[in-house]
Amino acid sequence: MAAAERKAQVDRNTLETQISVSVNLDGTGVASFDTGIPFLEHMLDQIARHGLIDLQVRAKGDLHIDAHHTVEDIGITLGQAFAQAVGDKRGIVRYGLAYVPLDEALSRVVIDFSGRPGLEYHVQFSRGSVGNFDVDLFREFFHGFVNHAQVTLHVDNLRGENTHHQIETIFKAFGRALRMALAADERMGDKMPSTKGSL
């Protein structure tokens, strides 16, 4: 695992969006974004910096309608890139867990690179938008990610009054959980972290 480059570049083009995502799972948190959705970019930056993942996202979508298709398709394409970059998952920790606070807000994210898509998303935002961004779209982002990264993901906002804080704790915890799950398990060596022999 140590010698392999865990990188991927994925393009996804539909009548609604054109998305390009590149990832380096063994990066340093360098990020670059051009999506037309500044608040989403702020959250994607949390994934990169707290996950120590180099991440580049370019997107053009039908933002004249709303941000739904663009946010969902970025999640899908990011999931595809992670699936390619992680490879057969030999030698990784597999499971990741993080609690992250920000002032009054606290979130917990748990991830399993299980090969099975599943999302448990328990978030009650204090308001429906931050600026002009509809915060319900974050569920669509995570749905897209888990379905294409083939991971099980539990997202719980445990408390919070400021919606920006709630969201930021979720994305910071997501980045931290990814970092833990994707790390090399020295005791595991090159073994598959599953009794089934594959993930």
N, CA and C of each residue as an Amber inpcrd file, in Angstrom:
protein
   597
   0.8180000  -1.2120000   0.0000000   0.0000000   0.0000000   0.0000000
   0.8500000   1.2590000   0.0000000   1.9510000   1.2580000   0.7230000
   2.7590000   2.4620000   0.8800000   3.3390000   2.9350000  -0.4470000
   3.6350000   1.9800000  -1.3510000   4.2790000   2.3450000  -2.6030000
   3.2820000   2.8100000  -3.6610000   2.0240000   2.4670000  -3.4960000
   1.0240000   2.7860000  -4.5110000   0.5840000   4.2410000  -4.4020000
   0.3530000   4.8450000  -5.5470000  -0.1780000   6.2080000  -5.5740000
  -1.6920000   6.1390000  -5.5130000  -2.2510000   6.7100000  -4.4800000
  -3.7000000   6.6720000  -4.3120000  -4.2930000   7.9870000  -4.8230000
  -4.3300000   8.0590000  -6.1520000  -4.8230000   9.2520000  -6.8270000
  -5.8780000   8.8570000  -7.8560000  -6.7490000   9.8010000  -8.1670000
  -7.7330000   9.5660000  -9.2180000  -8.1960000  10.8940000  -9.7770000
  -8.6070000  10.8480000 -11.0360000  -9.1990000  12.0050000 -11.6970000
 -10.4270000  11.5060000 -12.4520000 -11.5820000  12.1050000 -12.1680000
 -12.8430000  11.6380000 -12.7420000 -13.6010000  12.8210000 -13.3390000
 -14.1320000  12.6270000 -14.5440000 -15.0030000  13.6030000 -15.1830000
 -16.4020000  13.0060000 -15.3040000 -17.3930000  13.8330000 -15.0450000
 -18.7910000  13.4120000 -15.1900000 -19.5280000  14.5160000 -15.9460000
 -20.0900000  14.1560000 -17.0990000 -20.7650000  15.1310000 -17.9340000
 -22.1890000  14.6820000 -18.2290000 -23.1490000  15.5320000 -17.8930000
 -24.5520000  15.2740000 -18.1940000 -25.1380000  16.5250000 -18.8490000
 -26.4110000  16.4590000 -19.1830000 -27.0720000  17.6330000 -19.7440000
 -27.2480000  18.7310000 -18.7040000 -27.1030000  18.3740000 -17.4100000
 -27.2970000  19.3360000 -16.3310000 -25.9960000  19.8740000 -15.7580000
 -24.9570000  19.0440000 -15.7480000 -23.6960000  19.4510000 -15.1240000
 -22.4950000  18.8840000 -15.8620000 -21.3730000  19.5770000 -15.7040000
 -20.0630000  19.0740000 -16.1420000 -19.1370000  19.1810000 -14.9220000
 -18.7110000  18.0360000 -14.4230000 -17.9420000  17.9830000 -13.1750000
 -16.5940000  17.3290000 -13.4330000 -15.5370000  17.8810000 -12.8360000
 -14.2100000  17.2730000 -12.8640000 -13.6500000  17.2920000 -11.4500000
 -13.2430000  16.1100000 -10.9700000 -12.7130000  15.9710000  -9.6150000
 -11.3960000  15.2150000  -9.6670000 -10.3920000  15.7260000  -8.9800000
  -9.1510000  14.9710000  -8.7980000  -8.8310000  14.9120000  -7.3130000
  -8.3550000  13.7410000  -6.8640000  -8.0120000  13.5370000  -5.4610000
  -6.6600000  12.8540000  -5.3430000  -5.9650000  13.1880000  -4.2660000
  -4.7670000  12.4770000  -3.8370000  -4.9760000  12.1770000  -2.3640000
  -5.2490000  10.9120000  -2.0510000  -5.5690000  10.5290000  -0.6780000
  -4.3810000  10.6460000   0.2560000  -3.1930000  10.7600000  -0.2940000
  -1.9780000  10.8840000   0.5240000  -1.3590000  12.2670000   0.3510000
  -2.2200000  13.2550000   0.2950000  -1.7620000  14.6150000   0.0730000
  -1.4820000  15.3630000   1.3620000  -1.5260000  16.6760000   1.2600000
  -1.2470000  17.5400000   2.4090000  -2.3780000  18.5210000   2.6880000
  -3.5060000  18.3680000   1.9750000  -4.6380000  19.2530000   2.1930000
  -4.7040000  20.4130000   1.2310000  -3.9780000  20.3330000   0.1110000
  -4.0180000  21.3840000  -0.9020000  -5.3280000  21.2740000  -1.6690000
  -6.0210000  22.3910000  -1.8190000  -7.3360000  22.3530000  -2.4490000
  -7.5150000  23.4930000  -3.4330000  -8.3170000  23.2340000  -4.4550000
  -8.6400000  24.2300000  -5.4680000 -10.0540000  23.9550000  -5.9620000
 -10.8820000  25.0050000  -6.0140000 -12.2770000  24.8260000  -6.3800000
 -12.7410000  25.9040000  -7.3520000 -13.6400000  25.5040000  -8.2330000
 -14.3250000  26.4400000  -9.1210000 -15.6750000  25.8200000  -9.4400000
 -16.6760000  26.0970000  -8.5980000 -17.9800000  25.4590000  -8.7250000
 -19.1230000  26.4490000  -8.8970000 -18.8780000  27.7090000  -8.6020000
 -19.9450000  28.6870000  -8.6170000 -20.7890000  28.6860000  -7.3560000
 -20.3750000  27.8700000  -6.3590000 -21.1290000  27.7710000  -5.1010000
 -20.1450000  27.9740000  -3.9400000 -19.8880000  29.2090000  -3.5600000
 -18.8480000  29.4960000  -2.5660000 -19.0160000  28.7690000  -1.2250000
 -20.2390000  28.6370000  -0.7410000 -20.4120000  27.9900000   0.5680000
 -20.0620000  26.5020000   0.4870000 -20.4260000  25.8460000  -0.5960000
 -20.0250000  24.4470000  -0.7810000 -18.5090000  24.3380000  -0.8590000
 -17.8620000  25.2610000  -1.5510000 -16.4000000  25.2330000  -1.6510000
 -15.7590000  25.3590000  -0.2640000 -16.3330000  26.1980000   0.5760000
 -15.8440000  26.3500000   1.9470000 -15.9080000  25.0130000   2.6880000
 -16.9590000  24.2390000   2.4570000 -17.0970000  22.9420000   3.1150000
 -16.1750000  21.8930000   2.4900000 -16.0350000  21.9140000   1.1740000
 -15.0950000  20.9910000   0.5310000 -13.6720000  21.2250000   1.0200000
 -13.3610000  22.4830000   1.3140000 -12.0360000  22.8140000   1.8330000
 -11.8110000  22.1580000   3.1970000 -12.8710000  21.9970000   3.9800000
 -12.7400000  21.3170000   5.2720000 -12.3300000  19.8580000   5.0720000
 -12.9230000  19.2000000   4.0550000 -12.5630000  17.8110000   3.7640000
 -11.0780000  17.7070000   3.4450000 -10.6060000  18.5940000   2.5780000
  -9.2000000  18.5510000   2.1630000  -8.2600000  18.8060000   3.3330000
  -8.5110000  19.8780000   4.0590000  -7.5730000  20.2800000   5.1050000
  -7.5680000  19.3230000   6.2910000  -8.7360000  18.8830000   6.7030000
  -8.8020000  18.0080000   7.8750000  -8.5660000  16.5440000   7.5110000
  -8.7760000  16.2030000   6.2340000  -8.4850000  14.8460000   5.7910000
  -7.0830000  14.6770000   5.2460000  -6.3460000  15.7930000   5.1050000
  -5.0320000  15.7860000   4.4490000  -5.1310000  15.1200000   3.0760000
  -6.1430000  15.5500000   2.3480000  -6.4120000  15.0520000   1.0080000
  -6.2670000  16.2140000   0.0370000  -5.4480000  16.0330000  -0.9960000
  -5.3830000  17.0430000  -2.0460000  -6.6390000  16.8870000  -2.9020000
  -7.3120000  18.0030000  -3.1340000  -8.6250000  17.9340000  -3.7770000
  -8.8190000  19.0950000  -4.7370000  -9.2080000  18.7620000  -5.9520000
  -9.5380000  19.7800000  -6.9440000 -10.9110000  19.4670000  -7.5220000
 -11.7960000  20.4530000  -7.4940000 -13.1560000  20.2770000  -8.0140000
 -13.4830000  21.4250000  -8.9550000 -13.8670000  21.0810000 -10.1810000
 -14.3360000  22.0500000 -11.1630000 -15.7560000  21.6420000 -11.5470000
 -16.6610000  22.5970000 -11.5760000 -18.0430000  22.2680000 -11.8990000
 -18.7250000  23.4110000 -12.6340000 -19.5100000  23.0320000 -13.6460000
 -20.4200000  23.9530000 -14.3100000 -21.7780000  23.2770000 -14.2990000
 -22.7650000  23.9670000 -13.7390000 -24.0830000  23.3640000 -13.6430000
 -25.1760000  24.3610000 -13.9150000 -26.4100000  23.8760000 -13.8710000
 -27.5680000  24.7050000 -14.1610000 -27.9760000  25.5190000 -12.9260000
 -27.0520000  26.3640000 -12.4820000 -27.2880000  27.1780000 -11.2850000
 -28.3740000  28.2250000 -11.5120000 -28.7350000  28.4780000 -12.7540000
 -29.8460000  29.4010000 -13.0180000 -31.1710000  28.7980000 -12.5580000
 -31.2030000  27.4700000 -12.4130000 -32.3890000  26.8040000 -11.8500000
 -32.2640000  26.7700000 -10.3330000 -31.2860000  26.0200000  -9.8450000
 -30.8640000  26.0450000  -8.4450000 -29.5970000  25.2110000  -8.3440000
 -29.1070000  25.0130000  -7.1390000 -27.8200000  24.3340000  -6.9540000
 -27.9480000  22.8190000  -6.8110000 -29.1740000  22.3010000  -6.8630000
 -29.4030000  20.8890000  -6.5450000 -28.5650000  19.9430000  -7.4000000
 -28.6700000  20.0530000  -8.7120000 -27.9620000  19.1220000  -9.5940000
 -26.4530000  19.2180000  -9.4180000 -25.9570000  20.4290000  -9.2730000
 -24.5080000  20.6260000  -9.1540000 -23.9800000  20.0300000  -7.8620000
 -24.6560000  20.2830000  -6.7480000 -24.2040000  19.7520000  -5.4560000
 -24.2580000  18.2240000  -5.4540000 -25.3680000  17.6600000  -5.9310000
 -25.5050000  16.2040000  -5.9640000 -24.4500000  15.5700000  -6.8690000
 -24.2340000  16.1510000  -8.0380000 -23.2920000  15.5640000  -8.9930000
 -21.8440000  15.7100000  -8.5300000 -21.5400000  16.7570000  -7.7800000
 -20.2080000  16.8480000  -7.1740000 -20.0320000  15.7170000  -6.1700000
 -21.0500000  15.4330000  -5.3690000 -20.9730000  14.3140000  -4.4350000
 -20.7630000  12.9920000  -5.1530000 -21.4950000  12.7870000  -6.2370000
 -21.3490000  11.5570000  -7.0260000 -19.9370000  11.4270000  -7.5730000
 -19.4410000  12.4890000  -8.1860000 -18.1210000  12.4370000  -8.8260000
 -17.0180000  12.3030000  -7.7930000 -17.1660000  12.9670000  -6.6540000
 -16.1910000  12.8110000  -5.5730000 -16.1770000  11.3660000  -5.0780000
 -17.3550000  10.7660000  -4.9400000 -17.4190000   9.3620000  -4.5300000
 -16.7320000   8.4460000  -5.5260000 -16.9280000   8.6830000  -6.8160000
 -16.2710000   7.8820000  -7.8470000 -14.7590000   8.0190000  -7.7700000
 -14.2970000   9.2360000  -7.5310000 -12.8510000   9.4690000  -7.4250000
 -12.2660000   8.7500000  -6.2150000 -12.9630000   8.7990000  -5.0870000
 -12.4830000   8.0820000  -3.9050000 -12.4450000   6.5820000  -4.1550000
 -13.4730000   6.0370000  -4.7830000 -13.5140000   4.6030000  -5.0540000
 -12.3230000   4.1770000  -5.9080000 -11.9870000   4.9900000  -6.9120000
 -10.8440000   4.6680000  -7.7650000  -9.5280000   4.7980000  -7.0060000
  -9.3960000   5.8730000  -6.2340000  -8.1190000   6.1570000  -5.5770000
  -7.8010000   5.1550000  -4.4630000  -8.8060000   4.6870000  -3.7480000
  -8.5470000   3.7950000  -2.6130000  -8.1830000   2.3880000  -3.0620000
  -8.5540000   2.0190000  -4.2860000  -8.1690000   0.7100000  -4.8060000
  -8.8780000  -0.4270000  -4.0980000  -8.1490000  -1.5340000  -3.8610000
  -8.7980000  -2.7180000  -3.2870000  -8.8890000  -2.6720000  -1.7610000
  -8.3770000  -1.6130000  -1.1460000  -8.5060000  -1.3320000   0.2870000
  -7.6070000  -2.1990000   1.1780000  -6.6880000  -2.9210000   0.5840000
  -5.7530000  -3.6990000   1.4010000  -4.9240000  -2.7750000   2.2810000
  -4.7940000  -3.1540000   3.5520000  -3.8980000  -2.4540000   4.4600000
  -4.4290000  -1.1710000   5.0510000  -5.6740000  -0.7850000   4.7300000
  -6.2020000   0.4350000   5.3300000  -6.8990000   0.1220000   6.6570000
  -7.0590000   1.1370000   7.4720000  -7.7750000   0.9660000   8.7350000
  -9.2270000   0.5690000   8.4740000  -9.8290000   1.1200000   7.4490000
 -11.1900000   0.8540000   6.9830000 -12.2400000   1.6880000   7.7050000
 -12.1880000   1.7560000   9.0270000 -13.1810000   2.4970000   9.8020000
 -12.6040000   3.8380000  10.2570000 -13.4500000   4.8630000  10.2460000
 -13.0260000   6.1620000  10.7480000 -14.1120000   6.8000000  11.5810000
 -13.6980000   7.5230000  12.6010000 -14.6300000   8.1620000  13.5300000
 -14.0640000   9.5070000  13.9520000 -14.9250000  10.5240000  13.9970000
 -14.4780000  11.8240000  14.4880000 -15.6400000  12.5770000  15.1210000
 -15.3500000  13.1970000  16.2460000 -16.2170000  14.1910000  16.8630000
 -15.5310000  15.5370000  16.6780000 -16.2720000  16.5330000  16.2350000
 -15.6950000  17.8660000  16.0570000 -16.6490000  18.9190000  16.6270000
 -16.1380000  19.7850000  17.5160000 -16.9390000  20.9120000  18.0130000
 -16.5860000  22.2000000  17.2790000 -17.5120000  23.1110000  17.2680000
 -17.2560000  24.4930000  16.8700000 -18.1910000  25.3550000  17.7000000
 -17.6160000  25.9830000  18.7060000 -18.4110000  26.7570000  19.6450000
 -19.5420000  25.8810000  20.2100000 -20.8060000  26.2420000  19.9680000
 -21.9250000  25.5190000  20.5730000 -22.2970000  24.2420000  19.8160000
 -21.7520000  24.0590000  18.6190000 -22.1320000  22.9290000  17.7620000
 -21.1710000  21.7550000  17.9490000 -21.7180000  20.5460000  17.8020000
 -20.9230000  19.3230000  17.9270000 -21.4850000  18.2840000  16.9700000
 -20.6180000  17.6860000  16.1640000 -21.0440000  16.6480000  15.2260000
 -20.1460000  15.4280000  15.3190000 -20.7440000  14.2930000  14.9710000
 -20.0270000  13.0160000  14.9300000 -20.2250000  12.3980000  13.5500000
 -19.1250000  11.9470000  12.9590000 -19.1800000  11.2520000  11.6690000
 -18.4160000   9.9410000  11.7940000 -19.0480000   8.8610000  11.3520000
 -18.4430000   7.5340000  11.3620000 -18.5360000   6.9650000   9.9530000
 -17.4270000   6.4220000   9.4550000 -17.4050000   5.9000000   8.0860000
 -16.7860000   4.5180000   8.0530000 -17.2890000   3.6890000   7.1500000
 -16.7700000   2.3470000   6.9300000 -16.6190000   2.1580000   5.4250000
 -15.4030000   1.8920000   4.9620000 -15.1650000   1.5950000   3.5510000
 -15.5400000   0.1320000   3.3090000 -16.8300000  -0.1180000   3.4240000
 -17.3960000  -1.4590000   3.4940000 -17.6430000  -2.0960000   2.1410000
 -17.7080000  -1.2810000   1.0810000 -18.1410000  -1.7950000  -0.2070000
 -19.6530000  -1.7900000  -0.3440000 -20.3470000  -1.3270000   0.7000000
 -21.8110000  -1.2760000   0.6940000 -22.2570000   0.1640000   0.9510000
 -23.0320000   0.7410000   0.0340000 -23.4780000   2.1190000   0.2450000
 -24.5900000   2.1930000   1.2750000 -24.4600000   3.1160000   2.2020000
 -25.5100000   3.3410000   3.1880000 -25.2890000   4.6580000   3.8880000
 -26.3610000   5.4290000   4.0410000 -26.2680000   6.7190000   4.7020000
 -27.2920000   6.8110000   5.8210000 -26.8130000   7.1200000   7.0100000
 -27.6640000   7.4980000   8.1420000 -27.3340000   8.9570000   8.4370000
 -28.3030000   9.8240000   8.2110000 -28.0720000  11.2680000   8.2600000
 -29.0760000  11.8690000   9.2270000 -28.5880000  12.2670000  10.3910000
 -29.4610000  12.7750000  11.4410000 -29.0410000  14.1970000  11.8010000
 -29.6260000  15.1370000  11.0730000 -29.2650000  16.5410000  11.2140000
 -30.5380000  17.3710000  11.1860000 -30.7310000  18.1760000  12.2020000
 -31.8290000  19.1320000  12.2420000 -31.2200000  20.5370000  12.2630000
 -31.1830000  21.1610000  11.0980000 -30.5780000  22.4790000  11.0260000
 -31.4740000  23.5130000  11.6960000 -30.8420000  24.5140000  12.2810000
 -31.5900000  25.5590000  12.9750000 -32.3110000  26.4890000  11.9950000
 -31.8550000  26.5240000  10.7500000 -32.5600000  27.2780000   9.7050000
 -32.2940000  26.6130000   8.3700000 -33.0400000  27.0070000   7.3600000
 -33.0240000  26.2930000   6.0940000 -31.9720000  26.7040000   5.1020000
 -31.2800000  27.8000000   5.3660000 -30.2840000  28.2480000   4.4000000
 -29.1760000  29.0150000   5.1020000 -28.0300000  29.0400000   4.4420000
 -26.9270000  29.9090000   4.8310000 -26.6680000  30.8010000   3.6260000
 -26.9230000  32.0980000   3.7860000 -26.9270000  32.9680000   2.6180000
 -28.0270000  32.5030000   1.6800000 -27.6850000  32.2110000   0.4290000
 -28.6760000  31.6920000  -0.5070000 -28.4960000  30.1990000  -0.7680000
 -27.7320000  29.5250000   0.1200000 -27.4920000  28.0860000  -0.0590000
 -28.5100000  27.2890000   0.7560000 -29.2300000  26.3940000   0.0840000
 -30.2200000  25.5250000   0.7180000 -29.4950000  24.3790000   1.4100000
 -29.5290000  24.3530000   2.7460000 -28.7320000  23.3660000   3.4820000
 -29.2580000  21.9420000   3.3190000 -30.5070000  21.7650000   2.8410000
 -31.0040000  20.4130000   2.5640000 -30.1730000  19.7130000   1.4950000
 -29.4610000  20.4900000   0.6810000 -28.6700000  19.8980000  -0.4000000
 -27.4890000  19.0860000   0.1180000 -27.0900000  19.3060000   1.3760000
 -25.9750000  18.5210000   1.8960000 -26.3380000  17.0440000   2.0260000
 -27.6030000  16.7340000   2.3040000 -28.0260000  15.3290000   2.3010000
 -27.8190000  14.7190000   0.9160000 -28.1700000  15.4780000  -0.1320000
 -27.9950000  14.9820000  -1.4980000 -26.5160000  14.7790000  -1.8240000
 -25.6760000  15.6830000  -1.3410000 -24.2310000  15.5440000  -1.5320000
 -23.7370000  14.2330000  -0.9260000 -24.1090000  13.9800000   0.3150000
 -23.6290000  12.7710000   0.9850000 -24.2350000  11.5080000   0.3870000
 -25.5030000  11.5690000  -0.0550000 -26.0940000  10.4310000  -0.7590000
 -25.2860000  10.1000000  -2.0050000 -24.9730000  11.1180000  -2.7820000
 -24.1780000  10.8950000  -3.9830000 -22.8310000  10.2890000  -3.6660000
 -22.1960000  10.8010000  -2.6090000 -20.8800000  10.2940000  -2.2390000
 -20.9410000   8.8280000  -1.8300000 -21.8290000   8.4740000  -0.8980000
 -21.8330000   7.1030000  -0.3850000 -22.2150000   6.0950000  -1.4670000
 -23.1360000   6.4730000  -2.3530000 -23.5640000   5.5380000  -3.3900000
 -22.4540000   5.2040000  -4.3630000 -21.5210000   6.1330000  -4.5620000
 -20.4780000   5.9150000  -5.5640000 -19.1160000   5.6010000  -4.9570000
 -18.8910000   6.0000000  -3.7160000 -17.6740000   5.5680000  -3.0140000
 -17.8640000   4.1870000  -2.4130000 -19.1200000   3.7250000  -2.3510000
 -19.4550000   2.4280000  -1.7650000 -19.0080000   2.3550000  -0.3020000
 -19.4670000   3.3290000   0.4730000 -19.1420000   3.3870000   1.8960000
 -20.4290000   3.4540000   2.7120000 -20.3170000   3.0700000   3.9750000
 -21.3780000   3.2970000   4.9460000 -20.9960000   4.5280000   5.7520000
 -21.9350000   5.4680000   5.8580000 -21.6290000   6.7440000   6.4920000
 -22.7420000   7.1220000   7.4630000 -22.3600000   7.4150000   8.6960000
 -23.2930000   7.9110000   9.7030000 -22.9020000   9.3530000  10.0370000
 -23.8450000  10.2660000   9.8560000 -23.6330000  11.6850000  10.1270000
 -24.6400000  12.1120000  11.1860000 -24.1330000  12.5710000  12.3180000
 -25.0010000  13.0180000  13.4090000 -24.5510000  14.3840000  13.9020000
 -25.4340000  15.3720000  13.7610000 -25.1980000  16.6440000  14.4480000
 -25.8270000  16.5210000  15.8270000 -25.0040000  16.5070000  16.8450000
 -25.4640000  16.2360000  18.2040000 -26.0770000  17.4490000  18.8680000
 -25.5830000  18.6350000  18.4900000 -26.1800000  19.8690000  19.0040000
 -25.6710000  21.0410000  18.1780000 -26.3730000  22.1420000  18.2650000
 -25.9510000  23.3380000  17.5590000 -27.1060000  24.2960000  17.3620000
 -26.7960000  25.5700000  17.4140000 -27.7970000  26.6190000  17.2080000
 -27.5070000  27.4540000  15.9660000 -26.2470000  27.5250000  15.5890000
 -25.8290000  28.2870000  14.4120000 -25.6640000  27.3080000  13.2510000
 -26.4430000  27.5080000  12.1900000 -26.4320000  26.5510000  11.0760000
 -25.0650000  26.4310000  10.4300000 -24.3780000  27.5420000  10.2590000
 -23.0290000  27.4980000   9.6930000 -22.1250000  26.6160000  10.5600000
 -22.2000000  26.7810000  11.8670000 -21.4000000  25.9620000  12.7780000
 -21.7720000  24.4850000  12.6690000 -23.0670000  24.1900000  12.5900000
 -23.5080000  22.8020000  12.4590000 -22.8870000  22.1510000  11.2220000
 -22.9940000  22.8360000  10.0950000 -22.4880000  22.2810000   8.8430000
 -20.9790000  22.1390000   8.8850000 -20.3080000  23.1420000   9.4010000
 -18.8460000  23.0960000   9.4120000 -18.3340000  21.9570000  10.2920000
 -18.9980000  21.7070000  11.4270000 -18.5590000  20.5810000  12.2610000
 -18.7590000  19.2610000  11.5300000 -19.8330000  19.1500000  10.7450000
 -20.0680000  17.9210000   9.9780000 -18.9490000  17.6870000   8.9770000
 -18.5860000  18.7150000   8.2280000 -17.5780000  18.5280000   7.1890000
 -16.1700000  18.3520000   7.7660000 -15.8690000  19.0310000   8.8620000
 -14.5810000  18.7980000   9.5080000 -14.5000000  17.3730000  10.0380000
 -15.5770000  16.9040000  10.6530000 -15.5980000  15.5370000  11.1710000
 -15.5240000  14.5230000  10.0250000 -16.1790000  14.8280000   8.9110000
 -16.1120000  13.9560000   7.7400000 -14.6710000  13.8300000   7.2490000
 -13.9770000  14.9570000   7.1430000 -12.5800000  14.9220000   6.7240000
 -11.7130000  14.1190000   7.6790000 -11.9120000  14.3220000   8.9780000
 -11.1340000  13.5970000   9.9930000 -11.4270000  12.0970000   9.9540000
 -12.6970000  11.7390000   9.7820000 -13.0610000  10.3250000   9.7150000
 -12.4680000   9.6670000   8.4720000 -12.4840000  10.3770000   7.3370000
 -11.8440000   9.8620000   6.1280000 -10.3600000   9.6190000   6.3630000
  -9.7140000  10.5830000   6.9820000  -8.2720000  10.4730000   7.2480000
  -7.9510000   9.2420000   8.0870000  -8.7570000   8.9760000   9.1010000
  -8.5440000   7.8070000   9.9390000  -8.7760000   6.5070000   9.1620000
  -9.8810000   6.4530000   8.4260000 -10.2430000   5.2210000   7.7260000
  -9.2620000   4.8700000   6.6230000  -8.7110000   5.8710000   5.9670000
  -7.8320000   5.6420000   4.8220000  -6.3700000   5.4710000   5.2030000
  -6.0580000   5.6580000   6.4770000  -4.6710000   5.5230000   6.9320000
  -4.2050000   4.0700000   6.8290000  -2.9040000   3.8990000   6.6910000
  -2.3250000   2.5570000   6.6720000  -2.3800000   1.9470000   8.0580000
  -2.8470000   0.7230000   8.1330000  -2.8750000  -0.0260000   9.3870000
  -1.6030000  -0.8770000   9.4340000  -0.6270000  -0.4380000  10.2250000
   0.6770000  -1.1040000  10.2350000   0.5720000  -2.5540000  10.6710000
  -0.2980000  -2.8440000  11.6000000  -0.4470000  -4.2250000  12.0650000
  -1.1480000  -5.1020000  11.0320000  -2.0020000  -4.4770000  10.2280000
  -2.7190000  -5.2150000   9.1870000  -1.7930000  -5.5780000   8.0350000
  -0.7700000  -4.7450000   7.8270000   0.1310000  -4.9930000   6.7120000
  -0.6060000  -4.8720000   5.3960000  -0.4490000  -5.8610000   4.5210000
  -1.0930000  -5.8470000   3.2100000  -2.3550000  -6.7000000   3.1900000
  -2.8600000  -7.0280000   4.3730000  -4.0370000  -7.8780000   4.4490000
  -5.3130000  -7.0870000   4.1520000  -6.3310000  -7.7970000   3.7640000
  -7.6290000  -7.1970000   3.5430000  -8.3520000  -7.0500000   4.8850000
  -8.8470000  -5.8670000   5.2080000  -9.4990000  -5.6610000   6.4940000
 -10.9450000  -6.1690000   6.5070000 -11.1050000  -7.4670000   6.1720000
 -12.4280000  -8.0850000   6.1230000 -12.2800000  -9.5870000   6.1960000
 -13.1760000 -10.2440000   6.9180000 -13.1650000 -11.7120000   6.9640000
 -13.6280000 -12.3200000   5.6460000 -14.2740000 -11.5080000   4.7950000
 -14.7450000 -12.0170000   3.4990000 -13.6060000 -12.1270000   2.4890000
 -12.5230000 -11.4040000   2.7350000 -11.3940000 -11.4220000   1.8110000
 -11.4690000 -10.3680000   0.7360000 -12.5510000  -9.5900000   0.7110000
 -12.6700000  -8.4980000  -0.2490000 -13.6690000  -7.4860000   0.2870000
 -13.5350000  -6.2600000  -0.1970000 -14.4640000  -5.1880000   0.1730000
 -14.9260000  -4.4820000  -1.0980000
